[in-house]
Amino acid sequence: MELIMMIGDIAVIPEIGDVIIGNNPKIVKNDLSMLCKKGQDIIVVKEGEELKFKVKDIRLSFTFTEKIIINIILENSEDFVKLKVGDLVYKI
């Protein structure tokens, strides 16, 4: 497993869905290979528990200092309510 990010925020956005938001300073705009892709599964590790989710979409935005903000939109899952800020997201 490869670390994508630590969850910094969690949102349910109407007409978009369940979204986890975070960043990883090791991911730069010239090399996005550490990110997951649409349709891939990810694992969120929280307090010794691993939760599996399917990625519906991924959207990136950039701050004026070129820091990447990662927005991962997840397929509907009952486990979404278990997520907390600080949980770690891994690509599998």
N, C-alpha and C positions, 0 to 999 in steps of 0.2 A: 504494500500500500504506500501511496505517495501523498504527503500532506498538500492539500489545496489551500486551506485557510482555516482560521479560527472564526467562528460565527460572532459577528459584531452587532448584528441586528436581525430581527425576524419579523416578517410582515405577511399579512394576507391582503392582497391587492385585488379589488373587484375587477373582473374580466381578465385578470392575469393569473392569479392563483397564489399558492404558497411559495414564499420567497425567503431564502437565507442570504444574508449580505455580509461581506467581510473583505479582507485583503490579505495579501502575503507579499512582503517586500522582496522575496526571491523571484516573484513573477514580474517580468518586465515586458514592455510592449514589443520588443524585438524577439522575444522567445516566450510564447504562450503554451509550450508543450506540457507544462505541469497541470494545465487546466483539464477538466473533464469535457466531454462532448455531449451534444443532444443524444438522448437515448441510452446513454451509459448509466451504470449503477454507481452510486457513491455510498460510502459508509460514514456515518456520524458516530464518533466515539464520545460517550458521556458516562462518567462515573462507573467505569468497568463494563458498561453495556454498549453493544454495537447495534446501530439501527441502519437498515439498508433502504435507500430511496432511489427512484429512477429520475434522471434529469429530463425535464420537459424542454427547457431552454436555458441558455446562459447568456447574460448580457454584461458587457463591460462599460464602465465609464471612467474617465480620467480627471484627476484634480489638476489645477493649474501647475502643480509641481510634478505632473506626470505620474502620480501615484495611481495605481489601478484599483478601482472598486469593483468587486466581483459580486454579481447578482445571479444566484442560481435559482431558477424556477423549478419546483418539484412537481411530479405527478401527485395527485391526491393520495394521501396515506393517513391512516388513523394515528400513526406514530408521530406525525408532525407536531402535535400538541406537547410531546415529550421534549422537544428541542429547547435549549436554553443558550443564551449568550455565553460564549466561552467554550462551547463544545467544539471539537475538532472535526473537520471534514476531510476525508481521504478519497482519492481516486483509486479504484480497484481494477 
